[in-house]
Amino acid sequence: MSEAPQIEVDVLVEAAPWGSLAGVEALVVRAVTAACAGALTEYEIDIDGAEIAVKLTDDATIRALNREWRGKDYATNVLSFPTPEVARAGGDPHLGDIAIAYETLVREAEAEGKPLADHLAHLAVHGTLHLLGYDHEVAEEAEEMEAMERRVLADLAIADPYADTEPLITP
């Protein structure tokens, strides 16, 4: 993995259930930092001194955010809100905000037989990659994003979250 960039990660624990996960703030900071370092291995981007805010919230709050910002009236696991390019070009060090919903995280981790901390790290990495310009709206972009997630999570000693899924692009 590349040398970790110097970034500021602010973690806001907004929903009480997050307190049941030991070391949750440190885990999120580690995952976000690893995602930034992983992206630096592929792209020449300058994110030293950048800031990312992560809100650990609940399904009700993320549902309201999803409805307001995406027009989708349901809870989801993670949302990312990148800072507009014009603000970044103007020198704003804030890369954006990430919100992660506790209840959805728990349901998914249990359904997929994954440790809760590993799934949280995956969602933090996923959200961070969105802030850095990765997306998964088309198959090729999704494959690139998933490959980066796999590399970053492997560097964190976390199992491949896509190991039991079908590949997005078939040879």
C-alpha beads as a LAMMPS data file, in Angstrom:
LAMMPS data file: protein, C-alpha beads

171 atoms
170 bonds

1 atom types
1 bond types

-500.0 500.0 xlo xhi
-500.0 500.0 ylo yhi
-500.0 500.0 zlo zhi

Masses

1 110.0

Atoms # bond

1 1 1 0.000 0.000 0.000
2 1 1 1.153 3.560 -0.661
3 1 1 2.221 5.816 2.141
4 1 1 -0.936 7.003 3.836
5 1 1 -1.905 10.561 2.940
6 1 1 -2.261 13.038 5.764
7 1 1 -6.004 13.571 5.929
8 1 1 -8.366 14.667 8.658
9 1 1 -11.215 12.236 9.301
10 1 1 -13.966 13.522 11.568
11 1 1 -16.266 10.798 12.873
12 1 1 -19.611 11.808 14.374
13 1 1 -21.328 9.008 16.274
14 1 1 -24.928 10.169 16.039
15 1 1 -26.899 7.022 16.919
16 1 1 -26.514 5.261 20.270
17 1 1 -26.215 1.660 18.962
18 1 1 -22.829 2.477 17.413
19 1 1 -21.429 2.550 20.959
20 1 1 -21.761 -1.244 21.084
21 1 1 -19.020 -1.621 18.475
22 1 1 -15.672 -1.248 20.268
23 1 1 -13.216 1.135 18.642
24 1 1 -15.721 2.225 15.991
25 1 1 -14.185 5.661 15.431
26 1 1 -10.638 4.309 15.037
27 1 1 -11.908 1.611 12.659
28 1 1 -13.603 4.195 10.428
29 1 1 -10.531 6.460 10.409
30 1 1 -8.322 3.501 9.473
31 1 1 -10.639 2.411 6.636
32 1 1 -11.038 5.928 5.208
33 1 1 -7.283 6.546 5.348
34 1 1 -6.583 3.189 3.680
35 1 1 -9.053 3.972 0.882
36 1 1 -7.322 7.299 0.244
37 1 1 -3.913 5.624 0.205
38 1 1 -5.220 2.916 -2.135
39 1 1 -6.564 5.485 -4.568
40 1 1 -3.173 7.182 -4.617
41 1 1 -1.612 3.988 -5.992
42 1 1 -3.709 4.383 -9.152
43 1 1 -4.159 8.104 -9.595
44 1 1 -1.969 11.139 -9.191
45 1 1 -4.327 13.045 -6.921
46 1 1 -3.298 15.445 -4.217
47 1 1 -5.377 14.861 -1.132
48 1 1 -2.790 15.658 1.517
49 1 1 -4.426 17.925 4.068
50 1 1 -7.899 16.904 2.916
51 1 1 -10.861 16.444 5.250
52 1 1 -13.619 13.828 5.261
53 1 1 -16.565 13.739 7.661
54 1 1 -18.270 10.453 8.536
55 1 1 -21.644 10.352 10.266
56 1 1 -22.515 7.060 11.967
57 1 1 -26.272 7.261 12.090
58 1 1 -29.438 5.162 12.012
59 1 1 -31.872 3.969 9.355
60 1 1 -34.369 6.785 9.974
61 1 1 -31.769 9.492 9.378
62 1 1 -30.219 7.844 6.344
63 1 1 -33.673 7.255 4.894
64 1 1 -34.417 10.977 5.216
65 1 1 -31.065 11.831 3.589
66 1 1 -31.672 9.339 0.793
67 1 1 -35.149 10.781 0.186
68 1 1 -33.962 14.402 0.245
69 1 1 -30.793 14.039 -1.852
70 1 1 -31.512 11.067 -4.118
71 1 1 -35.315 10.957 -4.261
72 1 1 -35.289 7.387 -2.894
73 1 1 -37.553 6.822 0.110
74 1 1 -35.797 3.950 1.848
75 1 1 -32.880 3.340 4.169
76 1 1 -29.603 2.342 2.581
77 1 1 -26.267 1.258 4.036
78 1 1 -24.011 4.169 3.014
79 1 1 -24.373 7.529 1.320
80 1 1 -21.584 9.758 0.042
81 1 1 -21.779 13.471 -0.595
82 1 1 -18.686 14.643 -2.516
83 1 1 -17.699 18.282 -2.313
84 1 1 -18.388 19.900 -5.704
85 1 1 -15.383 20.118 -8.042
86 1 1 -15.633 23.904 -8.176
87 1 1 -15.100 24.085 -4.406
88 1 1 -12.162 21.666 -4.578
89 1 1 -10.618 23.637 -7.418
90 1 1 -11.007 26.730 -5.255
91 1 1 -8.911 25.143 -2.532
92 1 1 -11.595 23.677 -0.239
93 1 1 -9.831 20.812 1.571
94 1 1 -13.116 19.082 2.429
95 1 1 -13.561 16.064 0.128
96 1 1 -17.097 15.379 1.329
97 1 1 -19.317 13.594 3.803
98 1 1 -20.245 9.956 4.331
99 1 1 -23.256 8.624 6.268
100 1 1 -23.535 4.985 7.380
101 1 1 -26.717 3.453 8.861
102 1 1 -26.342 1.129 11.840
103 1 1 -29.437 -1.067 11.432
104 1 1 -28.829 -1.691 7.732
105 1 1 -25.168 -2.446 8.418
106 1 1 -26.137 -5.033 11.051
107 1 1 -28.801 -6.662 8.852
108 1 1 -26.418 -6.969 5.912
109 1 1 -23.522 -8.282 8.000
110 1 1 -25.750 -10.928 9.604
111 1 1 -27.339 -11.942 6.283
112 1 1 -23.912 -12.266 4.635
113 1 1 -22.193 -13.914 7.620
114 1 1 -19.609 -11.133 7.905
115 1 1 -18.094 -9.640 11.037
116 1 1 -19.776 -6.307 11.762
117 1 1 -16.447 -4.469 11.954
118 1 1 -15.377 -5.839 8.549
119 1 1 -18.636 -4.757 6.923
120 1 1 -18.318 -1.298 8.486
121 1 1 -14.778 -0.990 7.136
122 1 1 -16.035 -2.025 3.688
123 1 1 -18.782 0.606 3.715
124 1 1 -16.339 3.290 4.904
125 1 1 -13.959 2.347 2.068
126 1 1 -16.835 2.286 -0.437
127 1 1 -18.091 5.695 0.665
128 1 1 -14.595 7.183 0.547
129 1 1 -13.994 5.904 -2.967
130 1 1 -17.177 7.680 -4.058
131 1 1 -15.753 10.917 -2.625
132 1 1 -12.620 10.312 -4.704
133 1 1 -14.580 9.940 -7.941
134 1 1 -15.220 6.198 -8.152
135 1 1 -18.699 5.068 -9.145
136 1 1 -20.627 1.921 -10.010
137 1 1 -23.388 3.105 -12.322
138 1 1 -21.982 1.222 -15.317
139 1 1 -20.366 -2.220 -15.292
140 1 1 -16.802 -1.162 -16.140
141 1 1 -16.772 1.530 -13.450
142 1 1 -18.283 -0.886 -10.956
143 1 1 -15.607 -3.470 -11.716
144 1 1 -12.867 -0.865 -11.223
145 1 1 -14.399 0.301 -7.941
146 1 1 -14.843 -3.245 -6.634
147 1 1 -11.244 -4.093 -7.552
148 1 1 -10.028 -1.083 -5.581
149 1 1 -12.227 -2.045 -2.626
150 1 1 -10.778 -5.562 -2.702
151 1 1 -7.186 -4.243 -2.705
152 1 1 -7.790 -1.763 0.110
153 1 1 -9.642 -4.300 2.249
154 1 1 -6.930 -6.918 1.656
155 1 1 -4.385 -4.371 2.930
156 1 1 -6.579 -4.098 6.040
157 1 1 -6.654 -7.922 6.363
158 1 1 -10.386 -8.024 5.587
159 1 1 -11.826 -10.774 3.409
160 1 1 -13.048 -10.030 -0.115
161 1 1 -16.645 -8.806 0.307
162 1 1 -17.450 -9.832 -3.265
163 1 1 -16.034 -13.362 -3.099
164 1 1 -19.477 -14.985 -3.201
165 1 1 -20.942 -12.772 -5.939
166 1 1 -20.981 -13.084 -9.689
167 1 1 -18.434 -10.969 -11.573
168 1 1 -19.852 -7.780 -13.081
169 1 1 -17.978 -8.252 -16.344
170 1 1 -17.625 -11.669 -17.890
171 1 1 -14.616 -12.469 -20.080

Bonds

1 1 1 2
2 1 2 3
3 1 3 4
4 1 4 5
5 1 5 6
6 1 6 7
7 1 7 8
8 1 8 9
9 1 9 10
10 1 10 11
11 1 11 12
12 1 12 13
13 1 13 14
14 1 14 15
15 1 15 16
16 1 16 17
17 1 17 18
18 1 18 19
19 1 19 20
20 1 20 21
21 1 21 22
22 1 22 23
23 1 23 24
24 1 24 25
25 1 25 26
26 1 26 27
27 1 27 28
28 1 28 29
29 1 29 30
30 1 30 31
31 1 31 32
32 1 32 33
33 1 33 34
34 1 34 35
35 1 35 36
36 1 36 37
37 1 37 38
38 1 38 39
39 1 39 40
40 1 40 41
41 1 41 42
42 1 42 43
43 1 43 44
44 1 44 45
45 1 45 46
46 1 46 47
47 1 47 48
48 1 48 49
49 1 49 50
50 1 50 51
51 1 51 52
52 1 52 53
53 1 53 54
54 1 54 55
55 1 55 56
56 1 56 57
57 1 57 58
58 1 58 59
59 1 59 60
60 1 60 61
61 1 61 62
62 1 62 63
63 1 63 64
64 1 64 65
65 1 65 66
66 1 66 67
67 1 67 68
68 1 68 69
69 1 69 70
70 1 70 71
71 1 71 72
72 1 72 73
73 1 73 74
74 1 74 75
75 1 75 76
76 1 76 77
77 1 77 78
78 1 78 79
79 1 79 80
80 1 80 81
81 1 81 82
82 1 82 83
83 1 83 84
84 1 84 85
85 1 85 86
86 1 86 87
87 1 87 88
88 1 88 89
89 1 89 90
90 1 90 91
91 1 91 92
92 1 92 93
93 1 93 94
94 1 94 95
95 1 95 96
96 1 96 97
97 1 97 98
98 1 98 99
99 1 99 100
100 1 100 101
101 1 101 102
102 1 102 103
103 1 103 104
104 1 104 105
105 1 105 106
106 1 106 107
107 1 107 108
108 1 108 109
109 1 109 110
110 1 110 111
111 1 111 112
112 1 112 113
113 1 113 114
114 1 114 115
115 1 115 116
116 1 116 117
117 1 117 118
118 1 118 119
119 1 119 120
120 1 120 121
121 1 121 122
122 1 122 123
123 1 123 124
124 1 124 125
125 1 125 126
126 1 126 127
127 1 127 128
128 1 128 129
129 1 129 130
130 1 130 131
131 1 131 132
132 1 132 133
133 1 133 134
134 1 134 135
135 1 135 136
136 1 136 137
137 1 137 138
138 1 138 139
139 1 139 140
140 1 140 141
141 1 141 142
142 1 142 143
143 1 143 144
144 1 144 145
145 1 145 146
146 1 146 147
147 1 147 148
148 1 148 149
149 1 149 150
150 1 150 151
151 1 151 152
152 1 152 153
153 1 153 154
154 1 154 155
155 1 155 156
156 1 156 157
157 1 157 158
158 1 158 159
159 1 159 160
160 1 160 161
161 1 161 162
162 1 162 163
163 1 163 164
164 1 164 165
165 1 165 166
166 1 166 167
167 1 167 168
168 1 168 169
169 1 169 170
170 1 170 171
